[in-house]
Amino acid sequence: MSVGAADQDEIASEQKYFDAAWEAREHKRQTLGGAAGAAVGGKASIAVGQAAKAQIEQLGDPDEAVAMGRFDQDDGETYYVGKAVIRDGDGELLVISWKAPGAAPYFTASYDDRKGVARKRTFEVERNRIVSFDDVVFADLAERVGELTALEHEGIDDAVLRDLEAGRDGEMRDIVQTIHSMQYELVRSDLEQLLIVQGGPGTGKTVVGLHRVSWLLFNHAEQLTPADVLVIGPNPTFTRYIRQVLPGLGDHQIEHRDLRGLGPQGSTGREEHADVARIKGQLRMAQLLTRGLVQRIRFPERAAQLDVGPATDVAASFDRVEVEGALSRSLNQARSYNAGRAAMRSWLTSMVSIRARRGVQVPSTAIDAALERVWPSLTPQMFLRDLFGSRDRLLAAAGEDFTAAEVRMLFRPAAERVSDERWSLTDVALLDEAEKLLNGNGVLFEHIVVDEAQDLSPMQLRSVRRRSRSGSYTVLGDLAQSTGPWARDSWDDLVRELMFRHPASIAPLKFGYRVPQQVYALAAQLLAHSAPAVEPLSVVRIGPAEPDLRQVLAGELGAEAVRAARDYAARGLFVGIICADEQRPGVVAVLDHNDVQYQDTRVGALGSSINLVGAVDAKGLEFEAVVVVEPQAIAGQGAHGLRLLYVALTRTTKFLTVVHSGVVLPIPGSDPVEVPALQKASADEKKPRPAPRAVPVPDAALDKFSADWAAAMGVRLAADVAAAAQPRLWNAIVDAFADELERLREE
């Protein structure tokens, strides 16, 4: 129920409980703060201080509400659910953590499986002040099951829809209050598995993955600490966007990395042909690097012996046979290049001490110089620069795994200095492989979250896998958004590359929460052509407006896009301008000419007003308003351009403007500007599908859902008519509209 004037007494009663819980929480914060401040020295004291600080962080912000809801059980017990456990001075439980097993009924109870819950109450709170609440009485729902809307059947109530309307800014926020039962089941699924969450735009897969981390840390505290978790995103912009979610849930010091920097050297923006990127992403590159590194270990070709010391004062000499024998033994017994090098240095040091003239002290620099001639000191950057910059080295390392043409494609002139070398995104995984070959495995993690995983190459997956201690992963992605050299249509190869020790499971998310129905209806027309195996989402929200389609001359694209973005920003909205690479200079020129303040995601920045975003970099991001520039150009970016366009069109939570000189949806056999309403498809619907397929529901529920949508459509149409015509013409317009609909029905 929605709260009215008669419910103020109920709010006042609940507020007293909230106030008492707040006092208890803040008293605990003060007590823990004293313990943390008293930790001035000694290991035990420092440990106590660190533990107190960790508990303070778990309490959340002082301004945060103590609870987001409560549930009343059939036996009369009532439980309040919040982000942190709160007890009063006597140890009585006031609020249970959403992560505790005891909180599960709050998220999982439904009209047809109440879990012993009579009522669920969701609070709307500002700071710790209750504004209103919504009640779901499950017995009442069960009695009127035939009257339930499609959303109510799926447990999506008014509280969820209200939260979805909340504003966005430059950072993702948590969704504890509105976790859907389907999402919650994924959050609390087994730790020991490779869990792949397949979810379309706005399904909440990223927050599911992050909330899962928080839940696992709480429920597996004995085997999982924050230091045991790694979260990997696709790029720095995305990582910055999500970085406050886990601290907001009370989980700090979790490492966030992105694919562009997952290794000893991040990408510096080097561009390369897609065919080259495809080769570099293949697993055979690992063997090429291994052979290339081993070939750096050798006795100098033209030398008869290896001398230790300067030519004028040789301390000791070794012939080819004994040096090559020592090199072979050191290499075979070591687990890494540098471990073998250290073993070879020990051998040299020992042998020099035996052979040097009595009383002669051989400086370590002389030993190091001799070692460098047979086993050079290398960094990953030095090694790859030397390898890719030499046709001879590439040919020798390629073996029979690469053709001569492929070797030519891999070759590139080396920069004069290592520090001047530019690195591509695909180089990052190769540098990481080189780091492993040089120094062995680095830090291992008990659980790894990989977001936007649909684009990863085998070498990138190998880079992820080497960081896993046990094979426990949460992998998040959408095959319909898979683009680039390693675009995939199934998760099979990813399972093969990542799975070890634990089983794999693939779980779909079928509801789209963030993208408005009108926008998704436009974007979903692309799926039958770009990702026919992916089921369209059932979208739960009707947005505030239809997509705004603006056709202009090609030379006016930038100006019109910036005009639309500024209009949105003037209304206080979080805006993204998404364009293809070829349109970017024109948009930037207009932004700069008009002194428009904006952030560029290419440098990892994301502001709260206007943001300029490449179509590839838009993955995973959400804006309140999106301006898509020239869809035809986005669709022309590579073999999976239609998927990129699908990504671009689905980044908004409220408003979409499409500025185009060509067609809006460049797909064969379709009306380029058609925006069909969501329809219910039959269970045996065949491809291609013209519109998203809804979740099957009883006819009565479907009728109610359709009626809700029709009412909203009627309001929008009436507003358009009122804005465009005088009142005396309204009846004539309505009659003409009805006649036209009847004609279309007969056709």
Sequence and secondary structure as in RCSB ss.txt:
>XXXX:A:sequence
MSVGAADQDEIASEQKYFDAAWEAREHKRQTLGGAAGAAVGGKASIAVGQAAKAQIEQLGDPDEAVAMGRFDQDD
GETYYVGKAVIRDGDGELLVISWKAPGAAPYFTASYDDRKGVARKRTFEVERNRIVSFDDVVFADLAERVGELTA
LEHEGIDDAVLRDLEAGRDGEMRDIVQTIHSMQYELVRSDLEQLLIVQGGPGTGKTVVGLHRVSWLLFNHAEQLT
PADVLVIGPNPTFTRYIRQVLPGLGDHQIEHRDLRGLGPQGSTGREEHADVARIKGQLRMAQLLTRGLVQRIRFP
ERAAQLDVGPATDVAASFDRVEVEGALSRSLNQARSYNAGRAAMRSWLTSMVSIRARRGVQVPSTAIDAALERVW
PSLTPQMFLRDLFGSRDRLLAAAGEDFTAAEVRMLFRPAAERVSDERWSLTDVALLDEAEKLLNGNGVLFEHIVV
DEAQDLSPMQLRSVRRRSRSGSYTVLGDLAQSTGPWARDSWDDLVRELMFRHPASIAPLKFGYRVPQQVYALAAQ
LLAHSAPAVEPLSVVRIGPAEPDLRQVLAGELGAEAVRAARDYAARGLFVGIICADEQRPGVVAVLDHNDVQYQD
TRVGALGSSINLVGAVDAKGLEFEAVVVVEPQAIAGQGAHGLRLLYVALTRTTKFLTVVHSGVVLPIPGSDPVEV
PALQKASADEKKPRPAPRAVPVPDAALDKFSADWAAAMGVRLAADVAAAAQPRLWNAIVDAFADELERLREE
>XXXX:A:secstr
    GGGHHHHHHHHHHHHHHHHHHHHHHHHHHHHHHT  SSHHHHHHHHHHHHHHHHH  TTS S SEEEEETT
S EEEEESS EE TT  EEEEETTSGGGHHHHH BTTB TTEEEEEEEEEETTEEEEEEEEEHHHHHHTGGG  H
HHHTT  HHHHHHHTS   SS    GGG  HHHHHHHTS SSSEEEEEE TTS HHHHHHHHHHHHHHHTTTT  
GGGEEEEESSHHHHHHHTTHHHHTT  S EEEEGGGSSSS        HHHHHHHTSTHHHHHHHHHHHTT    
TT SEEEES TTS  EEEEHHHHHHHHHHHHHH SSHHHHHHHHHHHHHHHHHHHS TT    HHHHHHHHHHHS
    HHHHHHHHHT HHHHHHHHTTSS HHHHHHH     SSGGG    HHHHHHHHHHHHHHH     BSEEEE
SSGGG  HHHHHHHHTTBSS  EEEEE GGG  STT  SSSHHHHHHH  SS EEEEEE EE SS HHHHHHHGG
GHHHH TTS   EE    SS  EEEE  GGGHHHHHHHHHHHHHHTT  EEEEE GGGHHHHHHHHHHTT   EE
GGGT   SSEEEEETTTTTT  EEEEEEE HHHHHTSSTTHHHHHHHHHT EEEEEEEEESS SS  TTS TT  
   B   TT  SS SS B     HHHHHHHHHHHHHHHHHHHHHHHHHHS GGGHHHHHHHHHHHHHHHHH 
